[in-house]
Amino acid sequence: MKTMSVTEARADFSGVAARAKNGTVTMVYKNSKPEAAVVSPEIAEAAPFVIALLREFGISLEMSRDEDLLAAYRRGLEEVERGDVVWEDI
């Protein structure tokens, strides 16, 4: 991921767009805060589906950035894949 200010992004927008097409995400900052992200069309098209999926599982975008929570989720998936988790119908 590349970061740049709004001024830098404006001055090199053709470069920002070309990098996005090649898969580089550029975070654009204004007053030290994220203002926008320039991404490939594929990522832009997938974003609403990813957000909907996170919401379906009750995961907020903030939670999706929590490394401890993500590690616990991955461990849980691994347990299910190994068959270590037994489901009971109630």
C-alpha positions in Angstrom: 0.0 0.0 0.0 1.2 3.5 -0.9 0.3 6.6 1.0 0.3 10.2 -0.2 -1.3 13.5 0.5 -4.2 14.9 -1.5 -1.8 17.4 -3.1 0.6 14.6 -4.1 -2.2 12.4 -5.4 -3.6 15.3 -7.5 -0.2 16.1 -9.0 0.4 12.4 -10.0 -3.1 11.2 -10.5 -2.2 9.4 -13.7 0.5 7.5 -11.8 -1.9 6.8 -8.9 -4.5 5.4 -11.4 -1.8 3.3 -13.2 -0.6 1.8 -9.9 -4.2 1.0 -8.9 -4.8 -0.8 -12.2 -1.7 -2.9 -11.4 -3.0 -3.7 -7.9 -1.4 -1.1 -5.7 -3.8 0.5 -3.2 -3.1 4.2 -2.5 -4.4 5.8 0.7 -4.8 9.5 0.2 -4.5 11.6 3.4 -5.8 15.1 4.1 -4.6 16.8 7.4 -3.1 13.5 8.5 -6.4 11.7 8.2 -7.4 9.1 5.5 -9.5 10.9 3.0 -9.8 8.3 0.2 -8.4 5.1 -1.2 -7.6 4.6 -4.9 -8.0 0.9 -5.8 -8.3 -1.3 -8.8 -11.7 -1.8 -10.4 -11.8 -5.4 -9.1 -11.3 -4.3 -5.5 -13.9 -1.5 -5.9 -16.4 -4.0 -7.3 -15.8 -6.5 -4.5 -15.9 -4.1 -1.6 -19.7 -4.0 -1.2 -19.8 -7.8 -1.1 -17.0 -8.0 1.5 -18.7 -5.4 3.7 -22.0 -7.2 3.4 -20.3 -10.5 4.4 -18.6 -8.9 7.4 -22.0 -7.5 8.5 -23.6 -10.9 7.9 -21.2 -12.4 10.5 -21.5 -9.5 12.8 -18.0 -8.2 12.2 -17.5 -4.4 11.9 -14.7 -3.0 9.8 -13.0 -2.0 13.0 -13.2 -5.6 14.3 -11.8 -6.8 11.0 -8.6 -4.9 11.7 -8.2 -6.5 15.2 -5.3 -8.9 14.7 -6.1 -10.9 17.9 -9.7 -11.3 16.8 -8.7 -12.4 13.3 -6.2 -14.9 14.8 -8.9 -16.4 17.0 -11.2 -16.6 14.0 -8.5 -18.4 11.9 -7.9 -20.8 14.8 -11.6 -21.6 15.0 -11.8 -22.2 11.2 -8.8 -24.6 11.5 -10.5 -26.5 14.3 -13.6 -26.9 12.2 -11.6 -28.0 9.2 -9.7 -30.6 11.3 -13.0 -31.9 12.7 -12.2 -30.8 16.3 -15.4 -29.0 16.7 -18.5 -31.1 17.1 -21.9 -29.6 16.3 -25.0 -30.8 18.0 -28.5 -30.3 16.8 -30.7 -28.9 19.6 
